[in-house]
Amino acid sequence: MLIEYRDLWKAFGEKEVLKGVDLVVNRGETQVIMGSSGSGKSVMLSMLVGLLTPDRGEVLFDGQDVAQFTSIEEWRRVWLRTGFLFQGAALFDSMNVGENVGFPLRQHSQMSEQQIGERVAEVLSWIELEGIEQKMPSELSGGMQKRVGLARAIVLEPEVVVYDEPTTGLDPLTSDTISELIRRLQRERQVTSIVVTHDVRCAFLVADRIAMLDEGRILVEGTLDEIKNSAQPKLRAFLYG
């Protein structure tokens, strides 16, 4: 395993969001976390990268409990191994595409400007958006913004990429393009992925394993085939209506 959630609890005021969640993410696999809005999916992602802390329980990253980290230096070692694709892409409006994708390299590497430019061009080519370095985010479609966000997330070649609702707001064809990029990352670069989504088609296209959150707990978890064939009533209603 690479990531493990152990007996994870989180409440916001009187609202309990997570109530003893246990989940293992294996190295090199794509783990999808599904569930209705407000079920705690994004909360689990946020705990992995230090945006939230659990009330109780452990969040293990390669054997280390990140919930116990007390310094930026401890977190930095995790951040440099993890890429994050935000739900809204979260590009910097005042920066062009090249500056957005190159931002992590300028912050966390010793590359020269020429090397940064070459690396940015390489990653943009990989997501099939060559030559758009000078465009501003406002000039891009929603799908292109999401792909540029993915380029920024992988420019440091992380071991883990986490995706918060990667296909929200996209048309079906663009959603399939994003899903294929997620799958290609795993297939070609052996990236471990955690994908939070309520998009059933995306889940079926990218997942090795799927876990469904319901009322603060993992209702069911298994391989893609096990989930597709499960007789669990709530799961079947979520997947098939």
ROTOR-744716 format. One record per residue: residue number from 1; chain; x, y, z of N, C-alpha, C, O in turn. Coordinates in nm, 3 decimals. Layout:
BEGIN
torti/lofi/nc1/nc2/nc3/cac1/cac2/cac3/cc1/cc2/cc3/oc1/oc2/oc3
NUM/A/X/Y/Z/X/Y/Z/X/Y/Z/X/Y/Z
...
***
This chain:
BEGIN
torti/lofi/nc1/nc2/nc3/cac1/cac2/cac3/cc1/cc2/cc3/oc1/oc2/oc3
1/A/0.085/-0.119/0.000/0.000/0.000/0.000/0.089/0.124/0.000/0.205/0.119/0.042
2/A/0.033/0.236/-0.048/0.103/0.364/-0.044/0.033/0.461/0.050/0.098/0.538/0.122
3/A/-0.100/0.458/0.050/-0.179/0.549/0.133/-0.282/0.467/0.210/-0.341/0.373/0.156
4/A/-0.301/0.503/0.335/-0.401/0.431/0.415/-0.472/0.529/0.509/-0.408/0.607/0.580
5/A/-0.604/0.523/0.507/-0.687/0.595/0.604/-0.729/0.494/0.710/-0.783/0.388/0.678
6/A/-0.705/0.528/0.838/-0.739/0.438/0.948/-0.832/0.507/1.048/-0.796/0.606/1.110
7/A/-0.953/0.452/1.061/-1.049/0.497/1.162/-1.059/0.649/1.163/-1.039/0.713/1.266
8/A/-1.091/0.705/1.047/-1.089/0.850/1.028/-1.223/0.912/1.065/-1.328/0.870/1.017
9/A/-1.216/1.012/1.153/-1.335/1.084/1.197/-1.316/1.234/1.172/-1.208/1.288/1.195
10/A/-1.424/1.300/1.125/-1.419/1.445/1.107/-1.559/1.502/1.118/-1.653/1.453/1.057
11/A/-1.570/1.608/1.198/-1.698/1.679/1.213/-1.676/1.827/1.193/-1.568/1.881/1.221
12/A/-1.780/1.894/1.143/-1.781/2.039/1.132/-1.897/2.088/1.217/-2.014/2.079/1.178
13/A/-1.864/2.140/1.335/-1.969/2.172/1.431/-2.037/2.044/1.476/-1.971/1.950/1.519
14/A/-2.169/2.042/1.465/-2.242/1.923/1.508/-2.260/1.821/1.395/-2.314/1.713/1.417
15/A/-2.215/1.856/1.275/-2.234/1.767/1.161/-2.114/1.672/1.148/-2.003/1.716/1.117
16/A/-2.136/1.545/1.172/-2.031/1.445/1.155/-2.025/1.405/1.007/-2.123/1.355/0.952
17/A/-1.910/1.427/0.945/-1.894/1.399/0.803/-1.830/1.262/0.781/-1.877/1.184/0.698
18/A/-1.725/1.232/0.855/-1.659/1.101/0.848/-1.671/1.033/0.984/-1.647/1.094/1.087
19/A/-1.708/0.905/0.982/-1.737/0.834/1.106/-1.663/0.700/1.109/-1.725/0.594/1.111
20/A/-1.532/0.706/1.109/-1.454/0.583/1.118/-1.422/0.521/0.984/-1.445/0.402/0.963
21/A/-1.370/0.602/0.893/-1.340/0.554/0.757/-1.207/0.480/0.754/-1.107/0.527/0.807
22/A/-1.208/0.363/0.691/-1.087/0.285/0.666/-1.077/0.261/0.516/-1.172/0.216/0.453
23/A/-0.959/0.292/0.458/-0.941/0.272/0.314/-0.792/0.261/0.283/-0.711/0.337/0.337
24/A/-0.759/0.166/0.197/-0.620/0.147/0.151/-0.612/0.181/0.004/-0.696/0.140/-0.076
25/A/-0.508/0.258/-0.033/-0.480/0.289/-0.173/-0.348/0.223/-0.209/-0.244/0.256/-0.152
26/A/-0.351/0.130/-0.303/-0.231/0.055/-0.339/-0.146/0.133/-0.439/-0.196/0.207/-0.523
27/A/-0.016/0.114/-0.427/0.080/0.181/-0.514/0.053/0.144/-0.661/0.039/0.026/-0.694
28/A/0.047/0.245/-0.746/0.029/0.222/-0.889/-0.113/0.200/-0.934/-0.137/0.178/-1.052
29/A/-0.210/0.206/-0.842/-0.350/0.186/-0.878/-0.426/0.318/-0.878/-0.382/0.418/-0.822
30/A/-0.543/0.315/-0.943/-0.635/0.429/-0.940/-0.753/0.392/-0.851/-0.833/0.304/-0.884
31/A/-0.761/0.461/-0.738/-0.870/0.441/-0.641/-0.972/0.551/-0.659/-0.940/0.669/-0.643
32/A/-1.095/0.515/-0.691/-1.204/0.610/-0.702/-1.284/0.611/-0.572/-1.313/0.505/-0.516
33/A/-1.318/0.731/-0.526/-1.405/0.747/-0.409/-1.532/0.815/-0.458/-1.528/0.927/-0.508
34/A/-1.645/0.746/-0.443/-1.774/0.797/-0.489/-1.866/0.821/-0.370/-1.840/0.777/-0.258
35/A/-1.973/0.892/-0.398/-2.073/0.919/-0.295/-2.149/1.045/-0.329/-2.107/1.123/-0.415
36/A/-2.259/1.066/-0.263/-2.343/1.183/-0.290/-2.275/1.309/-0.239/-2.177/1.301/-0.164
37/A/-2.325/1.425/-0.278/-2.270/1.552/-0.233/-2.276/1.560/-0.081/-2.377/1.525/-0.019
38/A/-2.167/1.607/-0.021/-2.162/1.620/0.124/-2.127/1.494/0.198/-2.135/1.490/0.321
39/A/-2.089/1.388/0.125/-2.059/1.260/0.191/-1.919/1.254/0.250/-1.887/1.160/0.322
40/A/-1.834/1.353/0.221/-1.700/1.357/0.280/-1.588/1.320/0.186/-1.474/1.305/0.228
41/A/-1.618/1.305/0.057/-1.516/1.264/-0.040/-1.400/1.364/-0.046/-1.283/1.326/-0.033
42/A/-1.434/1.490/-0.065/-1.329/1.593/-0.077/-1.258/1.615/0.056/-1.141/1.654/0.057
43/A/-1.326/1.590/0.166/-1.263/1.602/0.298/-1.147/1.503/0.309/-1.043/1.536/0.365
44/A/-1.165/1.383/0.256/-1.058/1.283/0.260/-0.937/1.329/0.181/-0.823/1.311/0.224
45/A/-0.960/1.389/0.064/-0.849/1.442/-0.015/-0.777/1.553/0.060/-0.654/1.558/0.064
46/A/-0.855/1.642/0.120/-0.797/1.757/0.189/-0.708/1.715/0.304/-0.608/1.780/0.332
47/A/-0.744/1.607/0.372/-0.662/1.558/0.483/-0.530/1.502/0.434/-0.429/1.510/0.504
48/A/-0.529/1.445/0.315/-0.407/1.385/0.262/-0.300/1.490/0.235/-0.181/1.462/0.247
49/A/-0.342/1.612/0.199/-0.245/1.716/0.164/-0.241/1.829/0.267/-0.180/1.933/0.242
50/A/-0.303/1.809/0.382/-0.287/1.903/0.491/-0.380/2.022/0.492/-0.359/2.115/0.570
51/A/-0.483/2.023/0.406/-0.579/2.133/0.407/-0.676/2.121/0.524/-0.731/2.221/0.571
52/A/-0.697/1.998/0.571/-0.779/1.971/0.690/-0.708/1.867/0.775/-0.625/1.791/0.724
53/A/-0.740/1.863/0.902/-0.685/1.761/0.991/-0.800/1.678/1.050/-0.907/1.733/1.076
54/A/-0.779/1.549/1.070/-0.886/1.466/1.127/-0.906/1.495/1.274/-0.814/1.538/1.344
55/A/-1.028/1.472/1.321/-1.055/1.480/1.464/-0.998/1.357/1.535/-0.958/1.364/1.651
56/A/-0.996/1.247/1.463/-0.944/1.122/1.518/-0.904/1.033/1.402/-0.963/1.041/1.294
57/A/-0.805/0.948/1.424/-0.763/0.856/1.321/-0.630/0.893/1.259/-0.567/0.991/1.298
58/A/-0.588/0.812/1.162/-0.458/0.828/1.098/-0.474/0.838/0.947/-0.563/0.777/0.887
59/A/-0.386/0.918/0.886/-0.376/0.926/0.740/-0.231/0.894/0.706/-0.143/0.979/0.722
60/A/-0.206/0.772/0.661/-0.069/0.727/0.637/-0.030/0.747/0.492/-0.101/0.704/0.401
61/A/0.083/0.813/0.470/0.141/0.830/0.337/0.278/0.762/0.340/0.371/0.811/0.404
62/A/0.288/0.651/0.271/0.412/0.573/0.269/0.460/0.543/0.411/0.579/0.550/0.441
63/A/0.364/0.509/0.498/0.396/0.468/0.634/0.401/0.579/0.737/0.405/0.551/0.856
64/A/0.400/0.706/0.693/0.403/0.818/0.786/0.263/0.874/0.808/0.187/0.892/0.714
65/A/0.230/0.901/0.934/0.099/0.958/0.967/0.106/1.109/0.948/0.160/1.181/1.032
66/A/0.051/1.157/0.837/0.060/1.300/0.807/-0.023/1.383/0.904/0.000/1.503/0.920
67/A/-0.120/1.319/0.971/-0.202/1.392/1.068/-0.119/1.440/1.188/-0.162/1.526/1.264
68/A/0.000/1.383/1.204/0.088/1.421/1.315/0.194/1.522/1.274/0.274/1.564/1.358
69/A/0.197/1.561/1.149/0.298/1.657/1.104/0.279/1.791/1.176/0.167/1.837/1.198
70/A/0.392/1.852/1.211/0.388/1.980/1.282/0.469/2.089/1.212/0.472/2.203/1.258
71/A/0.535/2.056/1.101/0.620/2.154/1.034/0.595/2.154/0.884/0.552/2.054/0.826
72/A/0.623/2.269/0.822/0.611/2.281/0.677/0.707/2.187/0.608/0.675/2.133/0.502
73/A/0.825/2.166/0.664/0.924/2.079/0.601/0.872/1.936/0.591/0.896/1.869/0.490
74/A/0.803/1.887/0.694/0.743/1.754/0.686/0.641/1.748/0.574/0.640/1.654/0.495
75/A/0.555/1.849/0.567/0.453/1.853/0.462/0.515/1.868/0.325/0.465/1.811/0.228
76/A/0.623/1.945/0.314/0.684/1.969/0.184/0.725/1.839/0.117/0.714/1.824/-0.005
77/A/0.774/1.744/0.196/0.816/1.614/0.140/0.697/1.540/0.079/0.711/1.470/-0.022
78/A/0.579/1.555/0.140/0.457/1.494/0.084/0.410/1.573/-0.038/0.375/1.514/-0.140
79/A/0.410/1.705/-0.027/0.361/1.790/-0.138/0.442/1.767/-0.266/0.386/1.767/-0.375
80/A/0.573/1.748/-0.251/0.657/1.730/-0.369/0.635/1.594/-0.435/0.675/1.572/-0.549
81/A/0.570/1.503/-0.364/0.540/1.371/-0.420/0.395/1.361/-0.466/0.351/1.257/-0.514
82/A/0.319/1.472/-0.452/0.176/1.468/-0.477/0.133/1.584/-0.568/0.167/1.699/-0.543
83/A/0.058/1.550/-0.673/-0.005/1.652/-0.756/-0.153/1.658/-0.724/-0.213/1.557/-0.689
84/A/-0.213/1.777/-0.735/-0.353/1.797/-0.698/-0.423/1.870/-0.812/-0.384/1.981/-0.849
85/A/-0.527/1.806/-0.868/-0.611/1.873/-0.967/-0.739/1.917/-0.898/-0.821/1.835/-0.858
86/A/-0.754/2.049/-0.885/-0.870/2.105/-0.815/-0.995/2.098/-0.903/-0.986/2.089/-1.025
87/A/-1.109/2.102/-0.838/-1.237/2.088/-0.908/-1.253/2.195/-1.017/-1.303/2.166/-1.125
88/A/-1.211/2.319/-0.987/-1.225/2.426/-1.085/-1.097/2.459/-1.158/-1.085/2.567/-1.215
89/A/-1.000/2.367/-1.159/-0.868/2.384/-1.221/-0.779/2.479/-1.141/-0.659/2.454/-1.127
90/A/-0.837/2.590/-1.087/-0.764/2.682/-0.998/-0.638/2.739/-1.062/-0.534/2.749/-0.997
91/A/-0.647/2.776/-1.190/-0.535/2.843/-1.255/-0.525/2.987/-1.205/-0.624/3.047/-1.163
92/A/-0.403/3.040/-1.209/-0.382/3.180/-1.171/-0.425/3.268/-1.288/-0.367/3.261/-1.397
93/A/-0.527/3.352/-1.265/-0.584/3.432/-1.373/-0.483/3.530/-1.434/-0.490/3.562/-1.552
94/A/-0.389/3.577/-1.352/-0.295/3.679/-1.398/-0.174/3.619/-1.470/-0.089/3.693/-1.519
95/A/-0.165/3.487/-1.477/-0.053/3.420/-1.542/-0.100/3.352/-1.669/-0.213/3.302/-1.675
96/A/-0.015/3.350/-1.772/-0.050/3.274/-1.891/-0.030/3.125/-1.866/0.014/3.085/-1.758
97/A/-0.061/3.043/-1.964/-0.054/2.898/-1.948/0.087/2.853/-1.912/0.106/2.773/-1.820
98/A/0.186/2.904/-1.983/0.324/2.864/-1.956/0.366/2.898/-1.814/0.434/2.818/-1.749
99/A/0.326/3.015/-1.766/0.361/3.055/-1.629/0.288/2.970/-1.527/0.345/2.933/-1.424
100/A/0.161/2.937/-1.555/0.085/2.851/-1.464/0.150/2.714/-1.451/0.172/2.665/-1.340
101/A/0.180/2.652/-1.565/0.237/2.516/-1.561/0.378/2.517/-1.504/0.418/2.423/-1.435
102/A/0.454/2.623/-1.532/0.591/2.631/-1.483/0.603/2.675/-1.338/0.712/2.669/-1.281
103/A/0.492/2.721/-1.278/0.498/2.774/-1.141/0.560/2.677/-1.041/0.648/2.718/-0.965
104/A/0.519/2.548/-1.036/0.580/2.456/-0.940/0.731/2.438/-0.963/0.806/2.420/-0.868
105/A/0.774/2.443/-1.088/0.916/2.427/-1.118/0.996/2.546/-1.065/1.106/2.530/-1.013
106/A/0.940/2.665/-1.077/1.010/2.785/-1.027/1.016/2.784/-0.874/1.111/2.835/-0.815
107/A/0.914/2.727/-0.812/0.908/2.725/-0.666/0.992/2.613/-0.605/1.048/2.629/-0.496
108/A/1.003/2.499/-0.675/1.056/2.380/-0.610/1.171/2.312/-0.685/1.208/2.200/-0.651
109/A/1.226/2.376/-0.786/1.338/2.316/-0.858/1.446/2.420/-0.883/1.426/2.539/-0.862
110/A/1.560/2.371/-0.928/1.672/2.459/-0.961/1.688/2.474/-1.111/1.795/2.512/-1.159
111/A/1.583/2.446/-1.185/1.591/2.452/-1.331/1.613/2.596/-1.380/1.567/2.691/-1.318
112/A/1.683/2.608/-1.491/1.697/2.737/-1.557/1.566/2.769/-1.630/1.481/2.681/-1.646
113/A/1.550/2.894/-1.673/1.430/2.932/-1.746/1.415/2.852/-1.876/1.305/2.815/-1.915
114/A/1.529/2.825/-1.941/1.523/2.744/-2.063/1.473/2.604/-2.033/1.390/2.550/-2.106
115/A/1.525/2.543/-1.924/1.482/2.408/-1.887/1.335/2.406/-1.847/1.262/2.312/-1.880
116/A/1.291/2.511/-1.777/1.150/2.520/-1.739/1.063/2.527/-1.864/0.961/2.459/-1.873
117/A/1.103/2.609/-1.959/1.027/2.621/-2.083/1.017/2.490/-2.158/0.912/2.456/-2.212
118/A/1.128/2.414/-2.160/1.128/2.285/-2.229/1.039/2.185/-2.157/0.967/2.108/-2.221
119/A/1.043/2.186/-2.024/0.960/2.094/-1.947/0.812/2.128/-1.963/0.728/2.039/-1.978
120/A/0.779/2.258/-1.961/0.640/2.300/-1.980/0.590/2.255/-2.117/0.480/2.202/-2.129
121/A/0.672/2.275/-2.220/0.632/2.234/-2.354/0.611/2.083/-2.362/0.519/2.036/-2.429
122/A/0.697/2.008/-2.294/0.684/1.862/-2.294/0.552/1.817/-2.231/0.484/1.730/-2.284
123/A/0.517/1.878/-2.118/0.395/1.837/-2.047/0.271/1.881/-2.126/0.173/1.807/-2.133
124/A/0.275/1.999/-2.184/0.161/2.044/-2.265/0.144/1.954/-2.388/0.031/1.929/-2.430
125/A/0.253/1.907/-2.445/0.244/1.814/-2.558/0.180/1.684/-2.513/0.102/1.624/-2.587
126/A/0.214/1.640/-2.393/0.161/1.513/-2.343/0.009/1.520/-2.327/-0.060/1.421/-2.348
127/A/-0.043/1.638/-2.288/-0.189/1.652/-2.273/-0.252/1.703/-2.403/-0.370/1.740/-2.406
128/A/-0.174/1.705/-2.511/-0.221/1.740/-2.645/-0.271/1.884/-2.655/-0.374/1.912/-2.715
129/A/-0.194/1.975/-2.593/-0.221/2.118/-2.601/-0.092/2.193/-2.634/-0.054/2.288/-2.565
130/A/-0.024/2.149/-2.739/0.103/2.210/-2.776/0.086/2.356/-2.814/-0.014/2.395/-2.875
131/A/0.185/2.437/-2.778/0.196/2.573/-2.829/0.099/2.674/-2.772/0.079/2.779/-2.834
132/A/0.040/2.648/-2.657/-0.057/2.744/-2.601/0.001/2.820/-2.482/-0.073/2.880/-2.404
133/A/0.134/2.817/-2.467/0.196/2.879/-2.349/0.157/3.024/-2.328/0.146/3.068/-2.214
134/A/0.135/3.100/-2.434/0.108/3.244/-2.422/-0.040/3.276/-2.399/-0.073/3.392/-2.372
135/A/-0.127/3.178/-2.408/-0.269/3.204/-2.386/-0.298/3.225/-2.237/-0.232/3.168/-2.151
136/A/-0.397/3.308/-2.210/-0.442/3.332/-2.073/-0.555/3.234/-2.039/-0.625/3.188/-2.129
137/A/-0.573/3.201/-1.911/-0.681/3.109/-1.873/-0.818/3.151/-1.926/-0.900/3.066/-1.962
138/A/-0.844/3.282/-1.931/-0.975/3.330/-1.978/-0.999/3.300/-2.125/-1.113/3.305/-2.172
139/A/-0.894/3.267/-2.198/-0.907/3.235/-2.340/-0.932/3.087/-2.364/-0.951/3.045/-2.478
140/A/-0.933/3.008/-2.259/-0.946/2.862/-2.271/-1.086/2.816/-2.237/-1.155/2.878/-2.155
141/A/-1.129/2.708/-2.300/-1.255/2.643/-2.262/-1.238/2.575/-2.126/-1.126/2.560/-2.076
142/A/-1.350/2.534/-2.067/-1.343/2.465/-1.938/-1.260/2.339/-1.944/-1.183/2.310/-1.852
143/A/-1.274/2.263/-2.053/-1.197/2.141/-2.067/-1.049/2.168/-2.082/-0.967/2.095/-2.026
144/A/-1.013/2.273/-2.157/-0.871/2.308/-2.173/-0.813/2.356/-2.040/-0.699/2.324/-2.007
145/A/-0.890/2.433/-1.965/-0.843/2.477/-1.833/-0.815/2.357/-1.743/-0.715/2.354/-1.671
146/A/-0.904/2.258/-1.749/-0.885/2.139/-1.665/-0.758/2.064/-1.707/-0.685/2.013/-1.622
147/A/-0.732/2.056/-1.837/-0.612/1.987/-1.885/-0.486/2.064/-1.847/-0.384/2.003/-1.813
148/A/-0.491/2.197/-1.853/-0.375/2.276/-1.810/-0.353/2.258/-1.660/-0.239/2.250/-1.614
149/A/-0.463/2.251/-1.583/-0.450/2.222/-1.440/-0.383/2.088/-1.415/-0.304/2.074/-1.323
150/A/-0.416/1.990/-1.499/-0.352/1.860/-1.487/-0.205/1.869/-1.522/-0.121/1.808/-1.456
151/A/-0.172/1.946/-1.627/-0.031/1.963/-1.663/0.048/2.022/-1.547/0.158/1.977/-1.517
152/A/-0.008/2.122/-1.482/0.059/2.181/-1.365/0.074/2.079/-1.253/0.176/2.077/-1.183
153/A/-0.028/1.995/-1.235/-0.023/1.896/-1.127/0.084/1.791/-1.148/0.135/1.734/-1.051
154/A/0.121/1.763/-1.275/0.216/1.654/-1.301/0.353/1.704/-1.345/0.441/1.624/-1.375
155/A/0.372/1.837/-1.351/0.497/1.889/-1.407/0.619/1.849/-1.323/0.729/1.839/-1.377
156/A/0.600/1.826/-1.193/0.710/1.782/-1.106/0.723/1.631/-1.101/0.800/1.577/-1.021
157/A/0.648/1.562/-1.185/0.649/1.415/-1.192/0.621/1.350/-1.057/0.703/1.274/-1.005
158/A/0.505/1.379/-0.999/0.470/1.323/-0.868/0.439/1.174/-0.875/0.404/1.121/-0.981
159/A/0.453/1.108/-0.761/0.416/0.967/-0.750/0.265/0.950/-0.739/0.209/0.850/-0.783
160/A/0.199/1.051/-0.679/0.055/1.045/-0.651/-0.011/1.168/-0.712/0.041/1.279/-0.701
161/A/-0.127/1.147/-0.776/-0.208/1.259/-0.821/-0.348/1.240/-0.764/-0.407/1.132/-0.775
162/A/-0.401/1.345/-0.703/-0.536/1.340/-0.648/-0.625/1.435/-0.729/-0.584/1.546/-0.763
163/A/-0.745/1.389/-0.758/-0.838/1.461/-0.845/-0.968/1.486/-0.771/-1.033/1.392/-0.725
164/A/-1.005/1.613/-0.759/-1.131/1.648/-0.694/-1.234/1.680/-0.802/-1.230/1.788/-0.862
165/A/-1.325/1.587/-0.826/-1.431/1.603/-0.927/-1.374/1.650/-1.062/-1.406/1.760/-1.107
166/A/-1.289/1.569/-1.126/-1.218/1.615/-1.246/-1.305/1.642/-1.366/-1.261/1.712/-1.457
167/A/-1.428/1.589/-1.371/-1.512/1.609/-1.490/-1.634/1.697/-1.464/-1.718/1.712/-1.552
168/A/-1.644/1.757/-1.347/-1.758/1.842/-1.316/-1.769/1.958/-1.415/-1.671/2.027/-1.441
169/A/-1.888/1.980/-1.468/-1.913/2.092/-1.557/-1.868/2.073/-1.700/-1.877/2.165/-1.780
170/A/-1.818/1.954/-1.734/-1.768/1.928/-1.869/-1.869/1.846/-1.948/-1.944/1.767/-1.891
171/A/-1.870/1.865/-2.080/-1.956/1.784/-2.166/-1.903/1.641/-2.172/-1.787/1.618/-2.137
172/A/-1.984/1.544/-2.216/-1.943/1.403/-2.213/-1.813/1.374/-2.289/-1.731/1.295/-2.242
173/A/-1.794/1.436/-2.406/-1.672/1.408/-2.482/-1.549/1.461/-2.412/-1.446/1.394/-2.407
174/A/-1.559/1.582/-2.356/-1.445/1.639/-2.283/-1.418/1.559/-2.156/-1.303/1.539/-2.118
175/A/-1.525/1.515/-2.091/-1.509/1.432/-1.971/-1.433/1.304/-2.004/-1.346/1.262/-1.928
176/A/-1.466/1.243/-2.117/-1.396/1.121/-2.157/-1.249/1.150/-2.185/-1.163/1.066/-2.156
177/A/-1.217/1.268/-2.241/-1.078/1.305/-2.265/-1.001/1.314/-2.134/-0.888/1.265/-2.124
178/A/-1.060/1.378/-2.033/-0.995/1.388/-1.902/-0.977/1.249/-1.841/-0.872/1.219/-1.785
179/A/-1.079/1.166/-1.852/-1.071/1.030/-1.797/-0.959/0.951/-1.863/-0.886/0.878/-1.796
180/A/-0.944/0.966/-1.995/-0.838/0.895/-2.066/-0.700/0.944/-2.023/-0.607/0.864/-2.014
181/A/-0.686/1.074/-1.997/-0.558/1.126/-1.949/-0.524/1.068/-1.812/-0.409/1.033/-1.786
182/A/-0.624/1.056/-1.725/-0.601/0.995/-1.593/-0.552/0.852/-1.610/-0.459/0.809/-1.542
183/A/-0.615/0.778/-1.699/-0.577/0.639/-1.721/-0.437/0.629/-1.783/-0.359/0.542/-1.747
184/A/-0.406/0.720/-1.877/-0.275/0.720/-1.940/-0.164/0.747/-1.838/-0.057/0.686/-1.845
185/A/-0.190/0.837/-1.743/-0.090/0.864/-1.640/-0.053/0.739/-1.564/0.064/0.714/-1.536
186/A/-0.153/0.660/-1.531/-0.126/0.536/-1.459/-0.054/0.436/-1.549/0.044/0.373/-1.508
187/A/-0.101/0.423/-1.672/-0.048/0.322/-1.763/0.095/0.354/-1.807/0.180/0.265/-1.811
188/A/0.122/0.480/-1.839/0.252/0.517/-1.895/0.352/0.560/-1.789/0.473/0.547/-1.810
189/A/0.306/0.612/-1.676/0.397/0.668/-1.576/0.382/0.604/-1.438/0.446/0.647/-1.343
190/A/0.297/0.501/-1.427/0.278/0.427/-1.303/0.240/0.517/-1.185/0.281/0.494/-1.072
191/A/0.161/0.621/-1.214/0.117/0.714/-1.110/0.006/0.650/-1.028/-0.083/0.585/-1.082
192/A/0.013/0.667/-0.896/-0.096/0.628/-0.807/-0.196/0.742/-0.803/-0.158/0.858/-0.785
193/A/-0.325/0.711/-0.821/-0.426/0.816/-0.830/-0.540/0.792/-0.732/-0.581/0.678/-0.708
194/A/-0.590/0.903/-0.676/-0.715/0.901/-0.600/-0.810/0.997/-0.671/-0.779/1.115/-0.685
195/A/-0.923/0.946/-0.714/-1.019/1.025/-0.791/-1.150/1.033/-0.714/-1.217/0.933/-0.693
196/A/-1.185/1.154/-0.671/-1.314/1.179/-0.608/-1.411/1.223/-0.717/-1.386/1.322/-0.786
197/A/-1.522/1.153/-0.731/-1.616/1.187/-0.837/-1.755/1.132/-0.806/-1.769/1.032/-0.735
198/A/-1.856/1.198/-0.862/-1.990/1.138/-0.864/-2.028/1.103/-1.007/-2.143/1.066/-1.034
199/A/-1.932/1.115/-1.100/-1.951/1.084/-1.241/-1.926/0.934/-1.262/-1.812/0.889/-1.264
200/A/-2.033/0.859/-1.277/-2.022/0.713/-1.285/-1.941/0.671/-1.408/-1.860/0.579/-1.400
201/A/-1.963/0.738/-1.521/-1.889/0.702/-1.641/-1.739/0.723/-1.622/-1.659/0.637/-1.659
202/A/-1.701/0.837/-1.564/-1.559/0.861/-1.534/-1.503/0.753/-1.443/-1.394/0.700/-1.467
203/A/-1.579/0.720/-1.339/-1.533/0.617/-1.245/-1.507/0.484/-1.316/-1.404/0.420/-1.293
204/A/-1.599/0.443/-1.403/-1.584/0.316/-1.473/-1.468/0.319/-1.572/-1.408/0.216/-1.600
205/A/-1.436/0.437/-1.626/-1.327/0.447/-1.723/-1.189/0.443/-1.657/-1.094/0.393/-1.716
206/A/-1.178/0.495/-1.534/-1.044/0.512/-1.476/-1.012/0.415/-1.362/-0.894/0.392/-1.333
207/A/-1.112/0.357/-1.298/-1.089/0.290/-1.169/-1.026/0.152/-1.180/-1.059/0.074/-1.270
208/A/-0.935/0.123/-1.087/-0.897/-0.014/-1.055/-0.983/-0.063/-0.939/-1.029/-0.177/-0.936
209/A/-1.003/0.030/-0.841/-1.087/-0.001/-0.727/-1.179/0.118/-0.701/-1.144/0.233/-0.731
210/A/-1.297/0.090/-0.646/-1.394/0.194/-0.614/-1.440/0.175/-0.469/-1.468/0.063/-0.425
211/A/-1.449/0.287/-0.397/-1.509/0.286/-0.264/-1.625/0.385/-0.265/-1.614/0.494/-0.322
212/A/-1.736/0.347/-0.202/-1.850/0.437/-0.194/-1.871/0.481/-0.051/-1.885/0.399/0.040
213/A/-1.871/0.613/-0.030/-1.899/0.671/0.100/-2.049/0.691/0.117/-2.117/0.737/0.025
214/A/-2.099/0.657/0.234/-2.242/0.677/0.264/-2.257/0.699/0.413/-2.216/0.615/0.494
215/A/-2.316/0.812/0.449/-2.341/0.846/0.589/-2.213/0.837/0.672/-2.215/0.789/0.785
216/A/-2.102/0.886/0.614/-1.977/0.897/0.689/-1.893/0.772/0.696/-1.789/0.772/0.762
217/A/-1.936/0.666/0.629/-1.859/0.541/0.633/-1.845/0.483/0.492/-1.920/0.518/0.401
218/A/-1.749/0.393/0.475/-1.736/0.322/0.348/-1.846/0.217/0.342/-1.846/0.121/0.419
219/A/-1.940/0.236/0.251/-2.052/0.143/0.237/-2.006/0.014/0.171/-2.042/-0.096/0.214
220/A/-1.925/0.028/0.065/-1.875/-0.089/-0.007/-1.747/-0.048/-0.078/-1.733/0.067/-0.120
221/A/-1.653/-0.143/-0.092/-1.527/-0.116/-0.159/-1.482/-0.242/-0.229/-1.496/-0.352/-0.176
222/A/-1.427/-0.227/-0.350/-1.381/-0.345/-0.421/-1.325/-0.309/-0.557/-1.312/-0.192/-0.592
223/A/-1.291/-0.412/-0.633/-1.242/-0.389/-0.769/-1.356/-0.335/-0.856/-1.472/-0.339/-0.817
224/A/-1.320/-0.286/-0.972/-1.421/-0.233/-1.063/-1.527/-0.338/-1.094/-1.647/-0.308/-1.090
225/A/-1.486/-0.461/-1.125/-1.583/-0.567/-1.156/-1.670/-0.600/-1.036/-1.791/-0.621/-1.050
226/A/-1.609/-0.603/-0.916/-1.688/-0.633/-0.796/-1.794/-0.525/-0.772/-1.907/-0.556/-0.733
227/A/-1.757/-0.401/-0.795/-1.852/-0.291/-0.775/-1.963/-0.297/-0.879/-2.080/-0.280/-0.846
228/A/-1.927/-0.320/-1.005/-2.029/-0.327/-1.111/-2.131/-0.437/-1.084/-2.248/-0.423/-1.118
229/A/-2.086/-0.547/-1.025/-2.174/-0.663/-1.004/-2.231/-0.673/-0.864/-2.299/-0.769/-0.831
230/A/-2.203/-0.572/-0.780/-2.251/-0.576/-0.642/-2.403/-0.569/-0.637/-2.467/-0.502/-0.718
231/A/-2.460/-0.639/-0.540/-2.605/-0.636/-0.520/-2.646/-0.536/-0.413/-2.764/-0.527/-0.379
232/A/-2.550/-0.460/-0.358/-2.580/-0.365/-0.251/-2.682/-0.261/-0.303/-2.654/-0.192/-0.401
233/A/-2.799/-0.250/-0.240/-2.907/-0.167/-0.296/-2.870/-0.020/-0.315/-2.897/0.037/-0.421
234/A/-2.808/0.043/-0.214/-2.774/0.184/-0.227/-2.671/0.206/-0.337/-2.678/0.304/-0.411
235/A/-2.575/0.116/-0.348/-2.475/0.128/-0.453/-2.538/0.116/-0.589/-2.509/0.196/-0.678
236/A/-2.624/0.017/-0.608/-2.688/-0.003/-0.738/-2.776/0.117/-0.775/-2.782/0.156/-0.892
237/A/-2.843/0.175/-0.676/-2.924/0.292/-0.703/-2.836/0.410/-0.746/-2.874/0.487/-0.834
238/A/-2.720/0.424/-0.684/-2.628/0.534/-0.718/-2.572/0.514/-0.858/-2.562/0.610/-0.935
239/A/-2.535/0.390/-0.891/-2.470/0.362/-1.020/-2.568/0.358/-1.135/-2.539/0.408/-1.244
240/A/-2.684/0.298/-1.111/-2.774/0.269/-1.223/-2.909/0.336/-1.215/-2.989/0.325/-1.308
241/A/-2.937/0.407/-1.104/-3.065/0.477/-1.093/-3.178/0.387/-1.047/-3.291/0.432/-1.033
***
